[in-house]
Amino acid sequence: MTSVRRESPESAPRPGTTTQEVTVRRAPNVTAFLAAGAAIGAIAGLLIGALGPGSIAYTRAAIIGFFLMTFLIIGGAVGAIVGLVLDRISVKRARTGAAEVQDVRGGGEHPGA
């Protein structure tokens, strides 16, 4: 009696496919961190400008505008730095895996040619 070794359907190579090694990581959206930091900074600047002491030399609107823009820029910078730090951490935690790449064009032929 001969023994025949059959491959399971999952491990058998499919025609037109190759396996490649890929890097998988969860990367944060740095733009979202920048926008969130800017929004929090703008709210803080608005509150500080509106609730702070007044000035004879400047109007209330000028004081609010100054604090709003200053804290908006600082908050955006802090948010971007936090996003970049988290991105750097995600690079260190990256894992490698295997991905099956499938040729959908069918042997290099171009449709319509």
Disulfide bonds with the S-S distance in Angstrom:
none
